[in-house]
Amino acid sequence: MIDNNLMDDNYISIDDAAAYLGIKIVTLRSWIKKKPDIPAHRVGKLWKFKRSELDEWIASGKSAE
């Protein structure tokens, strides 16, 4: 049996994160530059995200600032 919580905590790409948030990739890239608290992780040249961290960020209200 696979633990869904463990699967949800895997890193996703910027494309997947934008789709998950329902926004365009260009918007997410802009947020990375403008919002220092966005939970984005740089892995080499790529941006990676955890769904759980994105959920917490949205729930905190910081995404609306």
C-alpha positions as YAML, in Angstrom:
chain: A
units: angstrom
residues:
- id: 1
  name: MET
  ca: [0.00, 0.00, 0.00]
- id: 2
  name: ILE
  ca: [1.29, 3.46, -0.89]
- id: 3
  name: ASP
  ca: [0.92, 6.24, 1.64]
- id: 4
  name: ASN
  ca: [-0.80, 9.13, -0.16]
- id: 5
  name: ASN
  ca: [0.66, 11.68, 2.26]
- id: 6
  name: LEU
  ca: [4.13, 10.54, 1.31]
- id: 7
  name: MET
  ca: [3.29, 10.80, -2.40]
- id: 8
  name: ASP
  ca: [1.83, 14.28, -1.93]
- id: 9
  name: ASP
  ca: [5.07, 15.43, -0.33]
- id: 10
  name: ASN
  ca: [7.20, 14.65, -3.37]
- id: 11
  name: TYR
  ca: [8.64, 17.59, -5.22]
- id: 12
  name: ILE
  ca: [6.74, 18.74, -8.30]
- id: 13
  name: SER
  ca: [7.92, 20.86, -11.22]
- id: 14
  name: ILE
  ca: [7.04, 24.49, -11.80]
- id: 15
  name: ASP
  ca: [4.63, 23.35, -14.55]
- id: 16
  name: ASP
  ca: [2.84, 21.01, -12.15]
- id: 17
  name: ALA
  ca: [2.84, 23.62, -9.36]
- id: 18
  name: ALA
  ca: [1.26, 26.22, -11.65]
- id: 19
  name: ALA
  ca: [-1.40, 23.73, -12.74]
- id: 20
  name: TYR
  ca: [-1.98, 22.73, -9.10]
- id: 21
  name: LEU
  ca: [-2.50, 26.39, -8.16]
- id: 22
  name: GLY
  ca: [-4.59, 27.07, -11.28]
- id: 23
  name: ILE
  ca: [-2.30, 29.81, -12.56]
- id: 24
  name: LYS
  ca: [0.01, 30.31, -15.53]
- id: 25
  name: ILE
  ca: [3.69, 29.41, -15.27]
- id: 26
  name: VAL
  ca: [4.66, 33.01, -16.02]
- id: 27
  name: THR
  ca: [2.59, 34.12, -13.00]
- id: 28
  name: LEU
  ca: [4.30, 31.60, -10.74]
- id: 29
  name: ARG
  ca: [7.74, 32.72, -11.95]
- id: 30
  name: SER
  ca: [6.74, 36.32, -11.18]
- id: 31
  name: TRP
  ca: [5.60, 35.32, -7.68]
- id: 32
  name: ILE
  ca: [8.95, 33.59, -7.05]
- id: 33
  name: LYS
  ca: [10.69, 36.91, -7.75]
- id: 34
  name: LYS
  ca: [8.22, 39.13, -5.85]
- id: 35
  name: LYS
  ca: [7.11, 36.99, -2.90]
- id: 36
  name: PRO
  ca: [10.07, 35.91, -0.78]
- id: 37
  name: ASP
  ca: [7.89, 33.64, 1.36]
- id: 38
  name: ILE
  ca: [6.67, 31.40, -1.49]
- id: 39
  name: PRO
  ca: [7.78, 27.82, -0.75]
- id: 40
  name: ALA
  ca: [9.94, 27.31, -3.85]
- id: 41
  name: HIS
  ca: [13.15, 25.30, -3.78]
- id: 42
  name: ARG
  ca: [15.95, 25.70, -6.29]
- id: 43
  name: VAL
  ca: [17.39, 22.37, -7.45]
- id: 44
  name: GLY
  ca: [20.16, 23.16, -9.89]
- id: 45
  name: LYS
  ca: [18.50, 25.36, -12.51]
- id: 46
  name: LEU
  ca: [15.00, 24.07, -11.78]
- id: 47
  name: TRP
  ca: [12.35, 25.27, -9.35]
- id: 48
  name: LYS
  ca: [10.68, 22.53, -7.31]
- id: 49
  name: PHE
  ca: [7.68, 22.67, -4.98]
- id: 50
  name: LYS
  ca: [5.94, 20.48, -2.44]
- id: 51
  name: ARG
  ca: [2.15, 20.41, -2.62]
- id: 52
  name: SER
  ca: [1.91, 20.36, 1.18]
- id: 53
  name: GLU
  ca: [4.01, 23.53, 1.44]
- id: 54
  name: LEU
  ca: [1.95, 25.26, -1.25]
- id: 55
  name: ASP
  ca: [-1.23, 24.30, 0.63]
- id: 56
  name: GLU
  ca: [0.17, 25.75, 3.88]
- id: 57
  name: TRP
  ca: [1.27, 28.93, 2.10]
- id: 58
  name: ILE
  ca: [-2.20, 29.45, 0.64]
- id: 59
  name: ALA
  ca: [-3.90, 28.64, 3.96]
- id: 60
  name: SER
  ca: [-1.69, 31.19, 5.75]
- id: 61
  name: GLY
  ca: [-3.04, 33.96, 3.52]
- id: 62
  name: LYS
  ca: [0.43, 34.98, 2.39]
- id: 63
  name: SER
  ca: [-0.38, 34.12, -1.23]
- id: 64
  name: ALA
  ca: [-2.90, 36.98, -1.26]
- id: 65
  name: GLU
  ca: [-0.38, 39.63, -0.16]
...
